[in-house]
Each structure stands twice: as C-alpha cells, then as structure tokens.
Amino acid sequence: MSGHTLDLTRYAWVKQKGDITIYGTWFGPSISESEPCLVLVPTYRRTNHETVLPCVVALSAAYKYDDPRYLLSAAMRFAKYLGLTDSMQSTMKVADAIFDHLDDLVHLPERPSYGQAVGADAVITDDQGRSFEFEILEHH
C-alpha cells in the first residue's frame, strides 16, 4: 500500500454489518488520482492488540468479486486481516459484506473536494532500506 492515500474520515457512506463496518470511500496514489472503493474494517476494537488491516475493494477490481471462487478466496484472506475467527461463518460474513455492497461501490461518485490539500510528501526508509512514500494531508 506504499504511496497510497486512504482517509476514513472522508467517505460517501458507512454501513455496519455486525462485526464488519463498510465504508464507501476513495483510495489511490494521491487525492486527485483516487478511485471509489469499499473499505472493510472491524466494527469493534480488539483488546488483544492484534494488528488489523483495512481491506480495500477498488472499483477497478470490482468485477472480480462477481466470481464466487474469487469472492470466497478474497473473503478468507480478508477475514484473517480483519482479525475475525478462522471459520466459514466469518468468511461468509466478509463475502456477504462485499457482495451486498458492490452495487453501492459502482454508484459511488467521484471524490469530492473537502478543502484538503497535500501539505507535504514524506519518504520513510526502514532498517532494511525499503522506502515508503506518504502524503501528509491538511484539512481546512
């Protein structure tokens, strides 16, 4: 996800489906180049301090999730990233959350202007020499 912007304080809509919260928002290499997406996050904070990753379904890849095999495979990975139990029930919750909102994703508008601007670009290099690019946003 290096070099991409995902701001969950800015969204078109947010819906909760039990353990999963789904955002209709935008994701991309910059604010001006972002595309509509679904973002899945756990509804409830974890108390065991597990690392939880947001799961992104971009509009450009939405067609893949219409294939039941692809949807199931992605849902299994996403359930793990979201810190849900390793079960078919969790996988089906994730698959349902994605499939039920594909039409909402297709109808998301372009990213509106919120009076935000890129305040700075940052490059962080880790101990292994890998570089990660970030945009630091200013909200007005």
OpenMM code with the backbone's topology and positions (N, CA, C; nanometers):
from openmm import Vec3, app, unit

residues = "MET SER GLY HIS THR LEU ASP LEU THR ARG TYR ALA TRP VAL LYS GLN LYS GLY ASP ILE THR ILE TYR GLY THR TRP PHE GLY PRO SER ILE SER GLU SER GLU PRO CYS LEU VAL LEU VAL PRO THR TYR ARG ARG THR ASN HIS GLU THR VAL LEU PRO CYS VAL VAL ALA LEU SER ALA ALA TYR LYS TYR ASP ASP PRO ARG TYR LEU LEU SER ALA ALA MET ARG PHE ALA LYS TYR LEU GLY LEU THR ASP SER MET GLN SER THR MET LYS VAL ALA ASP ALA ILE PHE ASP HIS LEU ASP ASP LEU VAL HIS LEU PRO GLU ARG PRO SER TYR GLY GLN ALA VAL GLY ALA ASP ALA VAL ILE THR ASP ASP GLN GLY ARG SER PHE GLU PHE GLU ILE LEU GLU HIS HIS".split()
positions = [
    Vec3(0.0821, -0.1175, 0.0000),
    Vec3(0.0000, 0.0000, 0.0000),
    Vec3(0.0871, 0.1246, 0.0000),
    Vec3(0.2119, 0.1099, -0.0153),
    Vec3(0.3059, 0.2215, -0.0160),
    Vec3(0.2663, 0.3249, -0.1198),
    Vec3(0.2667, 0.4512, -0.0791),
    Vec3(0.2398, 0.5586, -0.1721),
    Vec3(0.0933, 0.5809, -0.2019),
    Vec3(0.0010, 0.5243, -0.1247),
    Vec3(-0.1413, 0.5416, -0.1481),
    Vec3(-0.2069, 0.6161, -0.0320),
    Vec3(-0.3180, 0.6818, -0.0633),
    Vec3(-0.3916, 0.7603, 0.0344),
    Vec3(-0.5247, 0.6929, 0.0643),
    Vec3(-0.5492, 0.6687, 0.1921),
    Vec3(-0.6778, 0.6155, 0.2385),
    Vec3(-0.7137, 0.6948, 0.3631),
    Vec3(-0.8206, 0.7729, 0.3566),
    Vec3(-0.8614, 0.8592, 0.4665),
    Vec3(-1.0032, 0.8221, 0.5060),
    Vec3(-1.0192, 0.7468, 0.6157),
    Vec3(-1.1516, 0.7007, 0.6566),
    Vec3(-1.2304, 0.8071, 0.7324),
    Vec3(-1.1776, 0.9282, 0.7417),
    Vec3(-1.2580, 1.0381, 0.7954),
    Vec3(-1.3387, 1.1042, 0.6845),
    Vec3(-1.3112, 1.0672, 0.5598),
    Vec3(-1.3810, 1.1211, 0.4430),
    Vec3(-1.4429, 1.0041, 0.3673),
    Vec3(-1.5758, 1.0004, 0.3621),
    Vec3(-1.6440, 0.8895, 0.2962),
    Vec3(-1.7799, 0.9356, 0.2452),
    Vec3(-1.8345, 0.8611, 0.1506),
    Vec3(-1.9678, 0.8896, 0.0978),
    Vec3(-2.0742, 0.8301, 0.1888),
    Vec3(-2.0456, 0.7112, 0.2424),
    Vec3(-2.1372, 0.6455, 0.3347),
    Vec3(-2.0604, 0.5438, 0.4178),
    Vec3(-2.1207, 0.5041, 0.5284),
    Vec3(-2.0649, 0.3993, 0.6139),
    Vec3(-2.1816, 0.3130, 0.6627),
    Vec3(-2.1621, 0.1816, 0.6571),
    Vec3(-2.2675, 0.0876, 0.6975),
    Vec3(-2.2062, -0.0198, 0.7863),
    Vec3(-2.2832, -0.0629, 0.8835),
    Vec3(-2.2363, -0.1675, 0.9738),
    Vec3(-2.3143, -0.2950, 0.9483),
    Vec3(-2.2397, -0.4059, 0.9378),
    Vec3(-2.2988, -0.5387, 0.9242),
    Vec3(-2.2382, -0.6266, 1.0318),
    Vec3(-2.2907, -0.6184, 1.1523),
    Vec3(-2.2392, -0.6998, 1.2621),
    Vec3(-2.0955, -0.6650, 1.2954),
    Vec3(-2.0051, -0.7628, 1.2807),
    Vec3(-1.8635, -0.7470, 1.3151),
    Vec3(-1.7853, -0.6622, 1.2159),
    Vec3(-1.8488, -0.6254, 1.1025),
    Vec3(-1.7774, -0.5581, 0.9947),
    Vec3(-1.8435, -0.4230, 0.9658),
    Vec3(-1.7609, -0.3199, 0.9519),
    Vec3(-1.8079, -0.1892, 0.9087),
    Vec3(-1.7525, -0.1647, 0.7692),
    Vec3(-1.8410, -0.1195, 0.6791),
    Vec3(-1.8040, -0.0987, 0.5392),
    Vec3(-1.8136, 0.0501, 0.5075),
    Vec3(-1.7062, 0.1030, 0.4513),
    Vec3(-1.7023, 0.2427, 0.4085),
    Vec3(-1.7085, 0.2480, 0.2564),
    Vec3(-1.7874, 0.3402, 0.2047),
    Vec3(-1.7827, 0.3751, 0.0635),
    Vec3(-1.6967, 0.5003, 0.0550),
    Vec3(-1.5754, 0.4873, 0.0063),
    Vec3(-1.4794, 0.5974, 0.0108),
    Vec3(-1.3905, 0.5935, -0.1130),
    Vec3(-1.2712, 0.6513, -0.1048),
    Vec3(-1.1810, 0.6616, -0.2197),
    Vec3(-1.0391, 0.6250, -0.1775),
    Vec3(-0.9648, 0.5662, -0.2719),
    Vec3(-0.8306, 0.5155, -0.2449),
    Vec3(-0.7473, 0.5331, -0.3702),
    Vec3(-0.6231, 0.5734, -0.3544),
    Vec3(-0.5378, 0.5860, -0.4714),
    Vec3(-0.4022, 0.6441, -0.4377),
    Vec3(-0.3202, 0.6612, -0.5397),
    Vec3(-0.1842, 0.7114, -0.5187),
    Vec3(-0.1809, 0.8566, -0.4729),
    Vec3(-0.2906, 0.9305, -0.4950),
    Vec3(-0.2997, 1.0687, -0.4482),
    Vec3(-0.4472, 1.1052, -0.4417),
    Vec3(-0.4777, 1.2183, -0.3835),
    Vec3(-0.6166, 1.2621, -0.3748),
    Vec3(-0.6753, 1.2781, -0.5139),
    Vec3(-0.6007, 1.3408, -0.6036),
    Vec3(-0.6523, 1.3673, -0.7379),
    Vec3(-0.6630, 1.2410, -0.8245),
    Vec3(-0.5906, 1.1366, -0.7895),
    Vec3(-0.5914, 1.0129, -0.8685),
    Vec3(-0.6616, 0.8983, -0.7966),
    Vec3(-0.7464, 0.9279, -0.7012),
    Vec3(-0.8114, 0.8211, -0.6257),
    Vec3(-0.9345, 0.7692, -0.6987),
    Vec3(-0.9717, 0.6462, -0.6652),
    Vec3(-1.0883, 0.5844, -0.7254),
    Vec3(-1.1814, 0.5356, -0.6147),
    Vec3(-1.3113, 0.5212, -0.6458),
    Vec3(-1.4045, 0.4697, -0.5462),
    Vec3(-1.3633, 0.3305, -0.4991),
    Vec3(-1.3941, 0.3019, -0.3723),
    Vec3(-1.3624, 0.1706, -0.3175),
    Vec3(-1.4521, 0.1400, -0.1984),
    Vec3(-1.4572, 0.0129, -0.1639),
    Vec3(-1.5148, -0.0320, -0.0380),
    Vec3(-1.3978, -0.0576, 0.0554),
    Vec3(-1.4122, -0.0179, 0.1807),
    Vec3(-1.3114, -0.0491, 0.2817),
    Vec3(-1.3817, -0.1204, 0.3956),
    Vec3(-1.3330, -0.2387, 0.4289),
    Vec3(-1.3882, -0.3156, 0.5396),
    Vec3(-1.2943, -0.3062, 0.6584),
    Vec3(-1.3504, -0.2777, 0.7748),
    Vec3(-1.2751, -0.2734, 0.8994),
    Vec3(-1.3582, -0.3434, 1.0066),
    Vec3(-1.2944, -0.3897, 1.1152),
    Vec3(-1.3735, -0.4498, 1.2233),
    Vec3(-1.4601, -0.3423, 1.2892),
    Vec3(-1.5806, -0.3786, 1.3242),
    Vec3(-1.6707, -0.2858, 1.3919),
    Vec3(-1.6229, -0.2574, 1.5338),
    Vec3(-1.5720, -0.3588, 1.5994),
    Vec3(-1.5316, -0.3457, 1.7396),
    Vec3(-1.3804, -0.3496, 1.7519),
    Vec3(-1.3274, -0.2655, 1.8376),
    Vec3(-1.1824, -0.2648, 1.8621),
    Vec3(-1.1416, -0.3949, 1.9302),
    Vec3(-1.0268, -0.4439, 1.8930),
    Vec3(-0.9732, -0.5659, 1.9525),
    Vec3(-0.8990, -0.5307, 2.0808),
    Vec3(-0.9145, -0.6131, 2.1823),
    Vec3(-0.8469, -0.5875, 2.3096),
    Vec3(-0.7146, -0.6608, 2.3203),
    Vec3(-0.6863, -0.7496, 2.2251),
    Vec3(-0.5630, -0.8275, 2.2326),
    Vec3(-0.4479, -0.7635, 2.1547),
    Vec3(-0.4671, -0.6417, 2.1053),
    Vec3(-0.3651, -0.5649, 2.0339),
    Vec3(-0.3144, -0.6342, 1.9075),
    Vec3(-0.3987, -0.7182, 1.8465),
    Vec3(-0.3648, -0.7792, 1.7185),
    Vec3(-0.3572, -0.6708, 1.6114),
    Vec3(-0.2693, -0.6898, 1.5156),
    Vec3(-0.2652, -0.5979, 1.4024),
    Vec3(-0.3826, -0.6294, 1.3118),
    Vec3(-0.4607, -0.5275, 1.2824),
    Vec3(-0.5776, -0.5425, 1.1962),
    Vec3(-0.5569, -0.4515, 1.0763),
    Vec3(-0.5776, -0.5058, 0.9570),
    Vec3(-0.5577, -0.4296, 0.8345),
    Vec3(-0.6920, -0.3956, 0.7710),
    Vec3(-0.7091, -0.2728, 0.7221),
    Vec3(-0.8306, -0.2445, 0.6456),
    Vec3(-0.8241, -0.3213, 0.5141),
    Vec3(-0.9383, -0.3670, 0.4667),
    Vec3(-0.9443, -0.4430, 0.3428),
    Vec3(-1.0131, -0.3579, 0.2371),
    Vec3(-0.9478, -0.3413, 0.1230),
    Vec3(-0.9930, -0.2494, 0.0194),
    Vec3(-1.0354, -0.3261, -0.1056),
    Vec3(-1.1553, -0.2922, -0.1555),
    Vec3(-1.2038, -0.3428, -0.2837),
    Vec3(-1.2180, -0.2205, -0.3738),
    Vec3(-1.1256, -0.2043, -0.4671),
    Vec3(-1.1266, -0.0892, -0.5569),
    Vec3(-1.2270, -0.1105, -0.6696),
    Vec3(-1.2833, -0.0012, -0.7180),
    Vec3(-1.3792, -0.0080, -0.8285),
    Vec3(-1.3189, -0.0787, -0.9500),
    Vec3(-1.1918, -0.0535, -0.9764),
    Vec3(-1.1275, -0.1143, -1.0938),
    Vec3(-1.1177, -0.2666, -1.0834),
    Vec3(-1.1331, -0.3223, -0.9633),
    Vec3(-1.1263, -0.4675, -0.9441),
    Vec3(-1.2614, -0.5269, -0.9041),
    Vec3(-1.3652, -0.4462, -0.9002),
    Vec3(-1.4960, -0.4922, -0.8515),
    Vec3(-1.5498, -0.6102, -0.9312),
    Vec3(-1.5245, -0.6138, -1.0616),
    Vec3(-1.5764, -0.7215, -1.1458),
    Vec3(-1.5271, -0.8590, -1.0990),
    Vec3(-1.4094, -0.8656, -1.0382),
    Vec3(-1.3553, -0.9937, -0.9931),
    Vec3(-1.4407, -1.0559, -0.8834),
    Vec3(-1.5038, -0.9709, -0.8021),
    Vec3(-1.5805, -1.0179, -0.6875),
    Vec3(-1.7170, -1.0722, -0.7275),
    Vec3(-1.7503, -1.0662, -0.8549),
    Vec3(-1.8725, -1.1274, -0.9058),
    Vec3(-1.8521, -1.2762, -0.9319),
    Vec3(-1.7272, -1.3199, -0.9319),
    Vec3(-1.6923, -1.4616, -0.9479),
    Vec3(-1.6919, -1.5243, -0.8081),
    Vec3(-1.7808, -1.6212, -0.7796),
    Vec3(-1.7904, -1.6788, -0.6453),
    Vec3(-1.6580, -1.7360, -0.5929),
    Vec3(-1.5771, -1.7945, -0.6804),
    Vec3(-1.4488, -1.8509, -0.6361),
    Vec3(-1.3536, -1.7411, -0.5908),
    Vec3(-1.3470, -1.6335, -0.6689),
    Vec3(-1.2599, -1.5219, -0.6323),
    Vec3(-1.3103, -1.4559, -0.5045),
    Vec3(-1.4410, -1.4346, -0.4958),
    Vec3(-1.5005, -1.3727, -0.3776),
    Vec3(-1.4698, -1.4545, -0.2523),
    Vec3(-1.4846, -1.5842, -0.2586),
    Vec3(-1.4580, -1.6700, -0.1436),
    Vec3(-1.3108, -1.6651, -0.1041),
    Vec3(-1.2222, -1.6724, -0.2021),
    Vec3(-1.0782, -1.6665, -0.1742),
    Vec3(-1.0404, -1.5336, -0.1081),
    Vec3(-1.0911, -1.4230, -0.1623),
    Vec3(-1.0615, -1.2913, -0.1045),
    Vec3(-1.1220, -1.2798, 0.0345),
    Vec3(-1.2430, -1.3290, 0.0523),
    Vec3(-1.3103, -1.3198, 0.1826),
    Vec3(-1.2335, -1.3969, 0.2906),
    Vec3(-1.1745, -1.5100, 0.2550),
    Vec3(-1.0943, -1.5868, 0.3512),
    Vec3(-0.9736, -1.5046, 0.3963),
    Vec3(-0.9038, -1.4416, 0.3003),
    Vec3(-0.7881, -1.3572, 0.3353),
    Vec3(-0.8312, -1.2368, 0.4174),
    Vec3(-0.9390, -1.1710, 0.3736),
    Vec3(-0.9868, -1.0510, 0.4421),
    Vec3(-1.0284, -1.0819, 0.5854),
    Vec3(-1.0949, -1.1951, 0.6076),
    Vec3(-1.1370, -1.2315, 0.7435),
    Vec3(-1.0153, -1.2418, 0.8356),
    Vec3(-0.9079, -1.2986, 0.7838),
    Vec3(-0.7839, -1.3086, 0.8615),
    Vec3(-0.7281, -1.1699, 0.8907),
    Vec3(-0.7207, -1.0830, 0.7875),
    Vec3(-0.6678, -0.9474, 0.8050),
    Vec3(-0.7500, -0.8673, 0.9047),
    Vec3(-0.8819, -0.8933, 0.9082),
    Vec3(-0.9706, -0.8198, 0.9978),
    Vec3(-0.9687, -0.8738, 1.1402),
    Vec3(-0.8958, -0.9839, 1.1611),
    Vec3(-0.8856, -1.0416, 1.2950),
    Vec3(-1.0069, -1.1228, 1.3356),
    Vec3(-1.0869, -1.1654, 1.2382),
    Vec3(-1.2034, -1.2475, 1.2687),
    Vec3(-1.1607, -1.3921, 1.2886),
    Vec3(-1.2469, -1.4710, 1.3501),
    Vec3(-1.2140, -1.6115, 1.3736),
    Vec3(-1.1961, -1.6833, 1.2407),
    Vec3(-1.1113, -1.7843, 1.2409),
    Vec3(-1.0847, -1.8631, 1.1207),
    Vec3(-1.1957, -1.9660, 1.1061),
    Vec3(-1.3054, -1.9238, 1.0430),
    Vec3(-1.4198, -2.0132, 1.0270),
    Vec3(-1.4936, -1.9798, 0.8978),
    Vec3(-1.5743, -2.0734, 0.8522),
    Vec3(-1.6550, -2.0499, 0.7328),
    Vec3(-1.7577, -1.9406, 0.7603),
    Vec3(-1.8062, -1.9315, 0.8842),
    Vec3(-1.9035, -1.8279, 0.9195),
    Vec3(-1.8425, -1.6884, 0.9013),
    Vec3(-1.7186, -1.6683, 0.9456),
    Vec3(-1.6513, -1.5388, 0.9293),
    Vec3(-1.6263, -1.5095, 0.7818),
    Vec3(-1.5842, -1.6117, 0.7078),
    Vec3(-1.5608, -1.5946, 0.5649),
    Vec3(-1.6888, -1.5526, 0.4938),
    Vec3(-1.8000, -1.6142, 0.5291),
    Vec3(-1.9274, -1.5802, 0.4658),
    Vec3(-1.9740, -1.4401, 0.5055),
    Vec3(-1.9464, -1.3961, 0.6285),
    Vec3(-1.9809, -1.2595, 0.6690),
    Vec3(-1.9077, -1.1582, 0.5816),
    Vec3(-1.7795, -1.1831, 0.5589),
    Vec3(-1.6994, -1.0927, 0.4763),
    Vec3(-1.7476, -1.0969, 0.3316),
    Vec3(-1.7700, -1.2171, 0.2790),
    Vec3(-1.8171, -1.2309, 0.1410),
    Vec3(-1.9507, -1.1593, 0.1218),
    Vec3(-2.0426, -1.1755, 0.2165),
    Vec3(-2.1722, -1.1077, 0.2086),
    Vec3(-2.1562, -0.9559, 0.2144),
    Vec3(-2.0677, -0.9085, 0.3019),
    Vec3(-2.0455, -0.7636, 0.3146),
    Vec3(-1.9949, -0.7052, 0.1826),
    Vec3(-1.9060, -0.7761, 0.1171),
    Vec3(-1.8530, -0.7283, -0.0112),
    Vec3(-1.9597, -0.7365, -0.1184),
    Vec3(-2.0175, -0.8553, -0.1374),
    Vec3(-2.1119, -0.8768, -0.2465),
    Vec3(-2.2340, -0.7862, -0.2346),
    Vec3(-2.2841, -0.7693, -0.1117),
    Vec3(-2.4033, -0.6864, -0.0894),
    Vec3(-2.3797, -0.5386, -0.1196),
    Vec3(-2.2526, -0.4957, -0.1262),
    Vec3(-2.2234, -0.3539, -0.1482),
    Vec3(-2.1527, -0.3246, -0.2802),
    Vec3(-2.1415, -0.4240, -0.3680),
    Vec3(-2.0790, -0.3999, -0.4986),
    Vec3(-2.1572, -0.2972, -0.5799),
    Vec3(-2.2892, -0.3037, -0.5754),
    Vec3(-2.3700, -0.2067, -0.6493),
    Vec3(-2.3504, -0.0659, -0.5913),
    Vec3(-2.3402, -0.0562, -0.4586),
    Vec3(-2.3125, 0.0734, -0.3948),
    Vec3(-2.1778, 0.1275, -0.4412),
    Vec3(-2.0800, 0.0387, -0.4548),
    Vec3(-1.9466, 0.0793, -0.4998),
    Vec3(-1.9529, 0.1356, -0.6415),
    Vec3(-2.0231, 0.0675, -0.7295),
    Vec3(-2.0337, 0.1114, -0.8688),
    Vec3(-2.0988, 0.2498, -0.8778),
    Vec3(-2.1858, 0.2821, -0.7846),
    Vec3(-2.2580, 0.4093, -0.7883),
    Vec3(-2.1949, 0.5187, -0.7011),
    Vec3(-2.0787, 0.4926, -0.6448),
    Vec3(-2.0111, 0.5977, -0.5674),
    Vec3(-1.9705, 0.7119, -0.6608),
    Vec3(-1.9897, 0.8345, -0.6186),
    Vec3(-1.9478, 0.9479, -0.7020),
    Vec3(-1.7965, 0.9650, -0.6983),
    Vec3(-1.7462, 1.0549, -0.7817),
    Vec3(-1.6049, 1.0894, -0.7739),
    Vec3(-1.5774, 1.1511, -0.6383),
    Vec3(-1.4533, 1.1461, -0.5966),
    Vec3(-1.4143, 1.2011, -0.4674),
    Vec3(-1.4414, 1.3517, -0.4648),
    Vec3(-1.5217, 1.3974, -0.3680),
    Vec3(-1.5474, 1.5417, -0.3585),
    Vec3(-1.4288, 1.6153, -0.2977),
    Vec3(-1.4258, 1.7436, -0.3170),
    Vec3(-1.3223, 1.8268, -0.2563),
    Vec3(-1.3689, 1.8643, -0.1173),
    Vec3(-1.2894, 1.8356, -0.0166),
    Vec3(-1.3242, 1.8642, 0.1219),
    Vec3(-1.2439, 1.9809, 0.1768),
    Vec3(-1.1816, 2.0585, 0.0909),
    Vec3(-1.0964, 2.1631, 0.1436),
    Vec3(-0.9712, 2.1035, 0.2051),
    Vec3(-0.9183, 2.0020, 0.1412),
    Vec3(-0.7957, 1.9401, 0.1896),
    Vec3(-0.6902, 1.9509, 0.0806),
    Vec3(-0.5696, 1.9526, 0.1233),
    Vec3(-0.4591, 1.9638, 0.0285),
    Vec3(-0.3423, 1.8824, 0.0812),
    Vec3(-0.2555, 1.8455, -0.0096),
    Vec3(-0.1338, 1.7770, 0.0317),
    Vec3(-0.0426, 1.8818, 0.0936),
    Vec3(-0.0158, 1.8661, 0.2218),
    Vec3(0.0698, 1.9613, 0.2924),
    Vec3(0.2164, 1.9295, 0.2741),
    Vec3(0.2466, 1.8010, 0.2560),
    Vec3(0.3857, 1.7603, 0.2391),
    Vec3(0.3890, 1.6168, 0.1876),
    Vec3(0.4973, 1.5822, 0.1253),
    Vec3(0.5255, 1.4441, 0.0879),
    Vec3(0.6355, 1.3945, 0.1797),
    Vec3(0.6251, 1.2693, 0.2206),
    Vec3(0.7270, 1.2128, 0.3089),
    Vec3(0.7757, 1.0808, 0.2517),
    Vec3(0.9022, 1.0538, 0.2683),
    Vec3(0.9608, 0.9257, 0.2322),
    Vec3(1.0276, 0.8711, 0.3575),
    Vec3(0.9836, 0.7525, 0.3972),
    Vec3(1.0395, 0.6879, 0.5161),
    Vec3(1.1143, 0.5643, 0.4703),
    Vec3(1.2364, 0.5491, 0.5161),
    Vec3(1.3175, 0.4326, 0.4820),
    Vec3(1.3346, 0.3487, 0.6077),
    Vec3(1.3014, 0.2192, 0.5974),
    Vec3(1.3133, 0.1322, 0.7148),
    Vec3(1.4554, 0.0773, 0.7271),
    Vec3(1.4773, -0.0059, 0.8292),
    Vec3(1.6094, -0.0616, 0.8583),
    Vec3(1.6646, -0.1487, 0.7459),
    Vec3(1.5758, -0.1988, 0.6601),
    Vec3(1.6184, -0.2878, 0.5519),
    Vec3(1.6352, -0.2123, 0.4201),
    Vec3(1.6271, -0.0791, 0.4260),
    Vec3(1.6487, 0.0014, 0.3077),
    Vec3(1.5276, 0.0189, 0.2174),
    Vec3(1.4107, -0.0323, 0.2591),
    Vec3(1.2885, -0.0150, 0.1798),
    Vec3(1.2334, 0.1244, 0.2045),
    Vec3(1.1897, 0.1905, 0.0976),
    Vec3(1.1342, 0.3252, 0.1089),
    Vec3(0.9830, 0.3210, 0.0914),
    Vec3(0.9134, 0.4007, 0.1702),
    Vec3(0.7685, 0.4122, 0.1643),
    Vec3(0.7337, 0.5595, 0.1492),
    Vec3(0.6488, 0.5901, 0.0501),
    Vec3(0.6088, 0.7283, 0.0248),
    Vec3(0.4711, 0.7532, 0.0857),
    Vec3(0.4538, 0.8704, 0.1471),
    Vec3(0.3279, 0.9083, 0.2086),
    Vec3(0.2947, 1.0511, 0.1730),
    Vec3(0.1657, 1.0817, 0.1705),
    Vec3(0.1200, 1.2189, 0.1596),
    Vec3(0.0669, 1.2594, 0.2966),
    Vec3(0.1054, 1.3757, 0.3424),
    Vec3(0.0549, 1.4301, 0.4674),
    Vec3(-0.0526, 1.5316, 0.4288),
    Vec3(-0.1756, 1.5053, 0.4695),
    Vec3(-0.2877, 1.5862, 0.4274),
    Vec3(-0.3174, 1.6966, 0.5282),
    Vec3(-0.3570, 1.8118, 0.4759),
    Vec3(-0.4064, 1.9206, 0.5588),
    Vec3(-0.5545, 1.9351, 0.5301),
    Vec3(-0.6359, 1.9369, 0.6343),
    Vec3(-0.7817, 1.9549, 0.6183),
    Vec3(-0.8162, 2.0965, 0.6606),
    Vec3(-0.8959, 2.1620, 0.5784),
    Vec3(-0.9364, 2.3002, 0.6066),
    Vec3(-1.0795, 2.3046, 0.6533),
] * unit.nanometer
topology = app.Topology()
chain = topology.addChain("A")
for resn in residues:
    res = topology.addResidue(resn, chain)
    for name in ("N", "CA", "C"):
        topology.addAtom(name, app.Element.getBySymbol(name[0]), res)
